[in-house]
Amino acid sequence: MPRRRFEFINGRSYKFWEVAVSGCGVTVSFGRIGTDGQSQAKTFHDHEEAARHATKLIAAKTKKGYAEVECRESESV
């Protein structure tokens, strides 16, 4: 699964959230737009389990109002 980026802009909130699956790992980055934010990594038993976890996280973020945006090359997880 390629890296996917989501943003939430509402009132005074300007937040981003990114997720990437690499092998058996899921890396999530989040913070205010314009900052590096912070990252968290989690390891699973296999790639399929990692991909399911990422899909579940994406569903939760979109339910909260985050919208997917195109990732720019200079951005990283």
A tleap script that builds the chain and sets N, CA, C and O, in Angstrom:
source leaprc.protein.ff14SB
mol = sequence {
  NMET PRO ARG ARG ARG PHE GLU PHE ILE ASN
  GLY ARG SER TYR LYS PHE TRP GLU VAL ALA
  VAL SER GLY CYS GLY VAL THR VAL SER PHE
  GLY ARG ILE GLY THR ASP GLY GLN SER GLN
  ALA LYS THR PHE HIE ASP HIE GLU GLU ALA
  ALA ARG HIE ALA THR LYS LEU ILE ALA ALA
  LYS THR LYS LYS GLY TYR ALA GLU VAL GLU
  CYS ARG GLU SER GLU SER CVAL
}
set mol.1.N position { 0.860 -1.184 0.000 }
set mol.1.CA position { 0.000 0.000 0.000 }
set mol.1.C position { 0.895 1.233 0.000 }
set mol.1.O position { 1.753 1.377 0.870 }
set mol.2.N position { 0.700 2.119 -0.969 }
set mol.2.CA position { 1.498 3.348 -0.980 }
set mol.2.C position { 1.108 4.257 0.182 }
set mol.2.O position { 0.057 4.085 0.800 }
set mol.3.N position { 1.959 5.210 0.460 }
set mol.3.CA position { 1.683 6.178 1.522 }
set mol.3.C position { 0.464 6.990 1.141 }
set mol.3.O position { 0.329 7.434 0.001 }
set mol.4.N position { -0.421 7.182 2.101 }
set mol.4.CA position { -1.642 7.966 1.868 }
set mol.4.C position { -1.705 9.079 2.892 }
set mol.4.O position { -1.367 8.881 4.059 }
set mol.5.N position { -2.141 10.261 2.450 }
set mol.5.CA position { -2.190 11.440 3.316 }
set mol.5.C position { -3.625 11.959 3.393 }
set mol.5.O position { -4.342 12.012 2.394 }
set mol.6.N position { -4.017 12.337 4.599 }
set mol.6.CA position { -5.345 12.882 4.859 }
set mol.6.C position { -5.185 14.180 5.629 }
set mol.6.O position { -4.264 14.325 6.433 }
set mol.7.N position { -6.085 15.124 5.380 }
set mol.7.CA position { -6.027 16.402 6.086 }
set mol.7.C position { -7.398 16.751 6.641 }
set mol.7.O position { -8.432 16.405 6.070 }
set mol.8.N position { -7.376 17.445 7.769 }
set mol.8.CA position { -8.599 17.916 8.410 }
set mol.8.C position { -8.443 19.408 8.638 }
set mol.8.O position { -7.587 19.842 9.410 }
set mol.9.N position { -9.280 20.195 7.958 }
set mol.9.CA position { -9.248 21.644 8.103 }
set mol.9.C position { -10.657 22.086 8.475 }
set mol.9.O position { -11.604 21.932 7.703 }
set mol.10.N position { -10.772 22.646 9.694 }
set mol.10.CA position { -12.084 23.044 10.199 }
set mol.10.C position { -11.869 24.091 11.286 }
set mol.10.O position { -11.267 23.812 12.323 }
set mol.11.N position { -12.362 25.278 11.040 }
set mol.11.CA position { -12.181 26.332 12.050 }
set mol.11.C position { -10.713 26.606 12.276 }
set mol.11.O position { -10.012 27.057 11.370 }
set mol.12.N position { -10.246 26.335 13.480 }
set mol.12.CA position { -8.840 26.550 13.813 }
set mol.12.C position { -8.012 25.283 13.723 }
set mol.12.O position { -6.833 25.302 14.076 }
set mol.13.N position { -8.587 24.186 13.265 }
set mol.13.CA position { -7.861 22.915 13.127 }
set mol.13.C position { -7.275 22.790 11.731 }
set mol.13.O position { -7.985 22.914 10.733 }
set mol.14.N position { -5.986 22.546 11.670 }
set mol.14.CA position { -5.263 22.305 10.423 }
set mol.14.C position { -4.356 21.103 10.665 }
set mol.14.O position { -3.170 21.263 10.951 }
set mol.15.N position { -4.912 19.912 10.550 }
set mol.15.CA position { -4.172 18.708 10.913 }
set mol.15.C position { -3.959 17.799 9.711 }
set mol.15.O position { -4.753 17.793 8.770 }
set mol.16.N position { -2.868 17.026 9.758 }
set mol.16.CA position { -2.635 16.007 8.747 }
set mol.16.C position { -2.458 14.662 9.427 }
set mol.16.O position { -2.149 14.579 10.616 }
set mol.17.N position { -2.661 13.617 8.647 }
set mol.17.CA position { -2.481 12.242 9.121 }
set mol.17.C position { -2.047 11.421 7.920 }
set mol.17.O position { -2.697 11.467 6.876 }
set mol.18.N position { -0.959 10.670 8.049 }
set mol.18.CA position { -0.449 9.852 6.958 }
set mol.18.C position { -0.266 8.423 7.436 }
set mol.18.O position { 0.036 8.178 8.604 }
set mol.19.N position { -0.453 7.482 6.518 }
set mol.19.CA position { -0.261 6.081 6.843 }
set mol.19.C position { 0.470 5.406 5.686 }
set mol.19.O position { 0.220 5.704 4.518 }
set mol.20.N position { 1.379 4.490 6.031 }
set mol.20.CA position { 2.104 3.711 5.033 }
set mol.20.C position { 2.302 2.301 5.565 }
set mol.20.O position { 2.585 2.103 6.747 }
set mol.21.N position { 2.150 1.319 4.672 }
set mol.21.CA position { 2.395 -0.077 5.026 }
set mol.21.C position { 3.645 -0.513 4.274 }
set mol.21.O position { 3.753 -0.331 3.061 }
set mol.22.N position { 4.582 -1.088 5.011 }
set mol.22.CA position { 5.807 -1.591 4.408 }
set mol.22.C position { 6.095 -2.958 5.009 }
set mol.22.O position { 6.477 -3.068 6.174 }
set mol.23.N position { 5.909 -3.993 4.206 }
set mol.23.CA position { 6.096 -5.347 4.722 }
set mol.23.C position { 5.090 -5.625 5.820 }
set mol.23.O position { 3.882 -5.545 5.597 }
set mol.24.N position { 5.586 -5.951 7.009 }
set mol.24.CA position { 4.713 -6.251 8.151 }
set mol.24.C position { 4.508 -5.049 9.066 }
set mol.24.O position { 3.964 -5.193 10.161 }
set mol.25.N position { 4.928 -3.887 8.639 }
set mol.25.CA position { 4.838 -2.707 9.493 }
set mol.25.C position { 3.893 -1.642 8.964 }
set mol.25.O position { 3.683 -1.509 7.758 }
set mol.26.N position { 3.327 -0.882 9.906 }
set mol.26.CA position { 2.477 0.263 9.587 }
set mol.26.C position { 3.088 1.474 10.284 }
set mol.26.O position { 3.335 1.456 11.490 }
set mol.27.N position { 3.326 2.522 9.506 }
set mol.27.CA position { 3.848 3.764 10.067 }
set mol.27.C position { 2.802 4.855 9.888 }
set mol.27.O position { 2.276 5.057 8.794 }
set mol.28.N position { 2.510 5.553 10.979 }
set mol.28.CA position { 1.536 6.633 10.970 }
set mol.28.C position { 2.250 7.912 11.397 }
set mol.28.O position { 2.991 7.925 12.380 }
set mol.29.N position { 2.015 8.986 10.645 }
set mol.29.CA position { 2.533 10.309 11.008 }
set mol.29.C position { 1.349 11.247 11.129 }
set mol.29.O position { 0.376 11.131 10.384 }
set mol.30.N position { 1.433 12.180 12.074 }
set mol.30.CA position { 0.319 13.093 12.288 }
set mol.30.C position { 0.818 14.367 12.945 }
set mol.30.O position { 1.879 14.391 13.568 }
set mol.31.N position { 0.025 15.432 12.792 }
set mol.31.CA position { 0.374 16.700 13.414 }
set mol.31.C position { -0.325 17.844 12.719 }
set mol.31.O position { -1.249 17.645 11.930 }
set mol.32.N position { 0.134 19.056 13.026 }
set mol.32.CA position { -0.426 20.250 12.389 }
set mol.32.C position { 0.194 20.409 11.005 }
set mol.32.O position { 1.385 20.164 10.815 }
set mol.33.N position { -0.627 20.820 10.043 }
set mol.33.CA position { -0.133 21.064 8.688 }
set mol.33.C position { 0.952 22.127 8.762 }
set mol.33.O position { 0.779 23.145 9.431 }
set mol.34.N position { 2.059 21.899 8.086 }
set mol.34.CA position { 3.183 22.828 8.089 }
set mol.34.C position { 4.286 22.429 9.051 }
set mol.34.O position { 5.347 23.054 9.077 }
set mol.35.N position { 4.039 21.374 9.857 }
set mol.35.CA position { 5.068 20.877 10.779 }
set mol.35.C position { 5.445 19.465 10.365 }
set mol.35.O position { 4.776 18.853 9.533 }
set mol.36.N position { 6.530 18.944 10.955 }
set mol.36.CA position { 6.933 17.560 10.709 }
set mol.36.C position { 6.023 16.589 11.439 }
set mol.36.O position { 5.899 15.433 11.036 }
set mol.37.N position { 5.385 17.047 12.508 }
set mol.37.CA position { 4.521 16.176 13.288 }
set mol.37.C position { 5.322 15.107 14.003 }
set mol.37.O position { 6.518 15.263 14.251 }
set mol.38.N position { 4.644 14.021 14.329 }
set mol.38.CA position { 5.306 12.893 14.992 }
set mol.38.C position { 4.903 11.606 14.305 }
set mol.38.O position { 3.881 11.552 13.620 }
set mol.39.N position { 5.705 10.567 14.488 }
set mol.39.CA position { 5.451 9.285 13.840 }
set mol.39.C position { 5.381 8.170 14.857 }
set mol.39.O position { 6.020 8.216 15.908 }
set mol.40.N position { 4.581 7.156 14.517 }
set mol.40.CA position { 4.480 5.947 15.322 }
set mol.40.C position { 4.518 4.754 14.381 }
set mol.40.O position { 3.920 4.794 13.306 }
set mol.41.N position { 5.208 3.703 14.771 }
set mol.41.CA position { 5.305 2.498 13.953 }
set mol.41.C position { 4.796 1.307 14.746 }
set mol.41.O position { 4.959 1.232 15.963 }
set mol.42.N position { 4.178 0.379 14.033 }
set mol.42.CA position { 3.649 -0.827 14.652 }
set mol.42.C position { 3.941 -2.001 13.723 }
set mol.42.O position { 3.801 -1.881 12.506 }
set mol.43.N position { 4.346 -3.131 14.293 }
set mol.43.CA position { 4.682 -4.313 13.517 }
set mol.43.C position { 3.638 -5.398 13.726 }
set mol.43.O position { 3.136 -5.590 14.833 }
set mol.44.N position { 3.316 -6.109 12.637 }
set mol.44.CA position { 2.311 -7.174 12.664 }
set mol.44.C position { 2.937 -8.486 12.214 }
set mol.44.O position { 4.087 -8.516 11.777 }
set mol.45.N position { 2.177 -9.569 12.321 }
set mol.45.CA position { 2.694 -10.898 11.973 }
set mol.45.C position { 2.917 -11.065 10.474 }
set mol.45.O position { 3.836 -11.775 10.065 }
set mol.46.N position { 2.087 -10.421 9.648 }
set mol.46.CA position { 2.253 -10.524 8.194 }
set mol.46.C position { 1.722 -9.266 7.509 }
set mol.46.O position { 1.088 -8.418 8.137 }
set mol.47.N position { 1.995 -9.167 6.217 }
set mol.47.CA position { 1.609 -7.992 5.444 }
set mol.47.C position { 0.091 -7.813 5.408 }
set mol.47.O position { -0.399 -6.687 5.499 }
set mol.48.N position { -0.646 -8.895 5.277 }
set mol.48.CA position { -2.105 -8.806 5.200 }
set mol.48.C position { -2.694 -8.203 6.469 }
set mol.48.O position { -3.605 -7.378 6.405 }
set mol.49.N position { -2.175 -8.616 7.620 }
set mol.49.CA position { -2.653 -8.071 8.898 }
set mol.49.C position { -2.331 -6.571 8.992 }
set mol.49.O position { -3.146 -5.782 9.468 }
set mol.50.N position { -1.139 -6.195 8.533 }
set mol.50.CA position { -0.743 -4.779 8.542 }
set mol.50.C position { -1.657 -3.965 7.626 }
set mol.50.O position { -2.076 -2.865 7.987 }
set mol.51.N position { -1.968 -4.500 6.445 }
set mol.51.CA position { -2.837 -3.795 5.500 }
set mol.51.C position { -4.254 -3.655 6.057 }
set mol.51.O position { -4.883 -2.613 5.878 }
set mol.52.N position { -4.763 -4.689 6.726 }
set mol.52.CA position { -6.099 -4.606 7.341 }
set mol.52.C position { -6.131 -3.527 8.414 }
set mol.52.O position { -7.095 -2.768 8.516 }
set mol.53.N position { -5.071 -3.465 9.212 }
set mol.53.CA position { -4.993 -2.448 10.270 }
set mol.53.C position { -4.997 -1.041 9.659 }
set mol.53.O position { -5.701 -0.156 10.147 }
set mol.54.N position { -4.216 -0.834 8.599 }
set mol.54.CA position { -4.162 0.473 7.949 }
set mol.54.C position { -5.529 0.848 7.378 }
set mol.54.O position { -5.949 2.001 7.482 }
set mol.55.N position { -6.221 -0.111 6.781 }
set mol.55.CA position { -7.548 0.136 6.222 }
set mol.55.C position { -8.531 0.545 7.314 }
set mol.55.O position { -9.366 1.426 7.109 }
set mol.56.N position { -8.428 -0.097 8.470 }
set mol.56.CA position { -9.301 0.242 9.597 }
set mol.56.C position { -9.004 1.655 10.107 }
set mol.56.O position { -9.928 2.401 10.434 }
set mol.57.N position { -7.730 2.026 10.176 }
set mol.57.CA position { -7.357 3.375 10.609 }
set mol.57.C position { -7.868 4.426 9.630 }
set mol.57.O position { -8.356 5.477 10.043 }
set mol.58.N position { -7.756 4.142 8.332 }
set mol.58.CA position { -8.230 5.078 7.302 }
set mol.58.C position { -9.731 5.289 7.441 }
set mol.58.O position { -10.209 6.421 7.358 }
set mol.59.N position { -10.474 4.215 7.652 }
set mol.59.CA position { -11.924 4.334 7.815 }
set mol.59.C position { -12.272 5.212 9.012 }
set mol.59.O position { -13.198 6.021 8.942 }
set mol.60.N position { -11.532 5.057 10.110 }
set mol.60.CA position { -11.792 5.859 11.312 }
set mol.60.C position { -11.505 7.337 11.045 }
set mol.60.O position { -12.266 8.198 11.487 }
set mol.61.N position { -10.429 7.643 10.336 }
set mol.61.CA position { -10.082 9.046 10.065 }
set mol.61.C position { -11.077 9.687 9.113 }
set mol.61.O position { -11.473 10.833 9.326 }
set mol.62.N position { -11.493 8.981 8.069 }
set mol.62.CA position { -12.455 9.568 7.139 }
set mol.62.C position { -13.807 9.781 7.821 }
set mol.62.O position { -14.525 10.728 7.499 }
set mol.63.N position { -14.148 8.909 8.751 }
set mol.63.CA position { -15.397 9.082 9.502 }
set mol.63.C position { -15.346 10.352 10.354 }
set mol.63.O position { -16.371 10.994 10.583 }
set mol.64.N position { -14.142 10.713 10.822 }
set mol.64.CA position { -13.975 11.918 11.636 }
set mol.64.C position { -13.897 13.188 10.793 }
set mol.64.O position { -13.839 14.289 11.339 }
set mol.65.N position { -13.895 13.043 9.457 }
set mol.65.CA position { -13.889 14.219 8.601 }
set mol.65.C position { -12.598 14.496 7.861 }
set mol.65.O position { -12.506 15.496 7.148 }
set mol.66.N position { -11.604 13.646 8.006 }
set mol.66.CA position { -10.359 13.819 7.262 }
set mol.66.C position { -10.610 13.499 5.792 }
set mol.66.O position { -11.350 12.568 5.474 }
set mol.67.N position { -9.998 14.264 4.903 }
set mol.67.CA position { -10.137 14.052 3.469 }
set mol.67.C position { -8.778 13.692 2.879 }
set mol.67.O position { -7.761 14.291 3.230 }
set mol.68.N position { -8.768 12.714 1.984 }
set mol.68.CA position { -7.514 12.294 1.377 }
set mol.68.C position { -7.031 13.340 0.388 }
set mol.68.O position { -7.813 13.893 -0.386 }
set mol.69.N position { -5.731 13.605 0.425 }
set mol.69.CA position { -5.094 14.540 -0.498 }
set mol.69.C position { -3.920 13.831 -1.142 }
set mol.69.O position { -3.429 12.825 -0.629 }
set mol.70.N position { -3.475 14.361 -2.267 }
set mol.70.CA position { -2.333 13.766 -2.961 }
set mol.70.C position { -1.062 14.060 -2.174 }
set mol.70.O position { -0.846 15.185 -1.723 }
set mol.71.N position { -0.219 13.035 -2.014 }
set mol.71.CA position { 1.063 13.224 -1.335 }
set mol.71.C position { 2.031 13.908 -2.263 }
set mol.71.O position { 2.102 13.589 -3.450 }
set mol.72.N position { 2.778 14.852 -1.721 }
set mol.72.CA position { 3.824 15.513 -2.499 }
set mol.72.C position { 5.132 14.811 -2.207 }
set mol.72.O position { 5.318 14.271 -1.116 }
set mol.73.N position { 6.043 14.813 -3.172 }
set mol.73.CA position { 7.311 14.094 -3.060 }
set mol.73.C position { 8.156 14.549 -1.872 }
set mol.73.O position { 8.872 13.737 -1.286 }
set mol.74.N position { 8.087 15.830 -1.504 }
set mol.74.CA position { 8.931 16.341 -0.425 }
set mol.74.C position { 8.427 15.911 0.956 }
set mol.74.O position { 9.139 16.069 1.948 }
set mol.75.N position { 7.222 15.377 1.030 }
set mol.75.CA position { 6.667 14.950 2.304 }
set mol.75.C position { 7.053 13.506 2.556 }
set mol.75.O position { 7.189 12.718 1.620 }
set mol.76.N position { 7.226 13.164 3.813 }
set mol.76.CA position { 7.554 11.785 4.139 }
set mol.76.C position { 6.922 11.377 5.439 }
set mol.76.O position { 6.586 12.212 6.278 }
set mol.77.N position { 6.762 10.076 5.597 }
set mol.77.CA position { 6.177 9.513 6.827 }
set mol.77.C position { 7.253 9.412 7.860 }
set mol.77.O position { 6.995 8.964 8.978 }
savepdb mol mol.pdb
quit
